[in-house]
């Protein structure tokens, strides 16, 4: 659905007549402030998530290799060998 410029102007005139310029200005300011607060909250939430996530080095550390008496290697050690190779 496409609106012609004349239709958009007509809609704008009707809105101004219904609400008045002062009320529209206040509504615009309130909407802008709400948008800023939303963006700030999202940014703060992202920073909080980054603080909660463990660092990459801490998550990739595996226990030291200790071969068993019969020469077996546990799964974590085998994974560590694969990553080193």
C-alpha positions as CSV (number, residue, x, y, z in Angstrom):
1,X,0.0,0.0,0.0
2,X,1.5,3.3,-1.1
3,X,0.5,6.7,0.2
4,X,0.7,9.7,-2.0
5,X,2.3,12.9,-0.6
6,X,-1.1,14.6,-0.6
7,X,-2.5,11.8,1.6
8,X,0.4,12.0,4.0
9,X,-0.1,15.8,4.3
10,X,-3.8,15.4,4.9
11,X,-3.1,12.8,7.7
12,X,-0.6,15.1,9.3
13,X,-3.0,18.0,9.3
14,X,-5.7,15.9,10.9
15,X,-3.3,14.7,13.6
16,X,-2.2,18.3,14.3
17,X,-5.8,19.4,14.6
18,X,-6.7,16.5,16.9
19,X,-3.8,16.7,19.3
20,X,-2.3,20.2,18.9
21,X,1.4,21.0,18.3
22,X,2.3,21.3,22.0
23,X,0.9,17.8,22.8
24,X,2.6,16.3,19.8
25,X,5.9,18.0,20.8
26,X,5.6,16.5,24.3
27,X,4.7,13.1,22.9
28,X,7.8,13.2,20.6
29,X,10.1,14.1,23.5
30,X,8.7,11.4,25.6
31,X,9.1,8.9,22.8
32,X,12.7,10.0,22.2
33,X,13.5,9.7,25.9
34,X,11.9,6.2,26.1
35,X,14.0,5.1,23.1
36,X,17.2,6.4,24.8
37,X,16.4,4.6,28.0
38,X,15.7,1.4,26.1
39,X,19.0,1.6,24.3
40,X,20.8,2.3,27.5
41,X,19.2,-0.7,29.2
42,X,20.1,-3.0,26.3
43,X,23.7,-1.7,26.4
44,X,23.9,-2.3,30.2
45,X,22.4,-5.7,29.7
46,X,25.0,-6.6,27.1
47,X,27.8,-5.4,29.4
48,X,26.4,-7.4,32.3
49,X,26.4,-10.6,30.1
50,X,30.0,-10.0,29.1
51,X,30.9,-9.7,32.8
52,X,29.1,-13.0,33.6
53,X,30.7,-15.0,30.8
54,X,33.9,-16.8,31.8
55,X,37.0,-15.9,29.8
56,X,38.0,-18.0,26.8
57,X,41.2,-19.2,28.5
58,X,39.3,-20.4,31.6
59,X,36.8,-22.4,29.5
60,X,39.4,-24.0,27.3
61,X,41.7,-25.2,30.1
62,X,41.8,-29.0,30.5
63,X,43.2,-30.9,33.4
64,X,46.8,-31.9,33.2
65,X,47.6,-35.2,31.5
66,X,48.3,-38.0,33.8
67,X,48.5,-41.3,32.0
68,X,47.2,-44.3,33.8
69,X,49.4,-47.2,34.8
70,X,48.1,-49.3,31.8
71,X,48.7,-46.4,29.3
72,X,45.1,-45.3,28.9
73,X,44.3,-41.6,28.3
74,X,41.0,-40.2,29.6
75,X,38.7,-38.3,27.2
76,X,39.7,-34.8,28.3
77,X,43.3,-35.6,27.7
78,X,42.6,-37.0,24.3
79,X,40.7,-33.8,23.4
80,X,43.6,-31.7,24.6
81,X,46.0,-33.7,22.5
82,X,43.7,-33.2,19.5
83,X,43.6,-29.4,20.1
84,X,47.4,-29.2,20.4
85,X,48.1,-31.1,17.2
